[in-house]
Amino acid sequence: MNKEMSFEAAMTRLEEVVATLEAGSVSLDAALAAYEEGVSLIRLCHDKLNVAEARIMLVREGADGVETTPFTEGEA
């Protein structure tokens, strides 16, 4: 798996892996390899989402002009 894979590409590949596992038409060794790949893809997606969340900033007008604060869940 490529660490530079985009989130979208990783999700697409993860969907393919899940479909393969759900079909149940692969050997045990192939299923284990697919499962391991799926776990790696989930970690990659999770890491990319964490990075994206860290970049989300709210822009507010404060006493000293515009200020940015980290996005926190529940704010709109």
Steps between C-alpha positions, in 0.01 A plus 500: 500500500621846411515755785450772238169347394218753514215458746261435213724236343547331837123492557441356154759228559354431846156450343655252257669311784175485698311372195762229452473393863120507494492284188682228691648357183866532595729264686574550868846637421357746246228603746759565771710705259192698395406555864851630577484731200160624615633580847788694344257690277280585798804635687603705197149647466484571873836678490396709200174597672692601813728722292202657323323563830811666641505737202142612538501841657215729594548862415348739751496872533660583831601815683831511311349417161470156347626212708511132426428225745508126454173343397332307778218256457158655554589844368328628190 
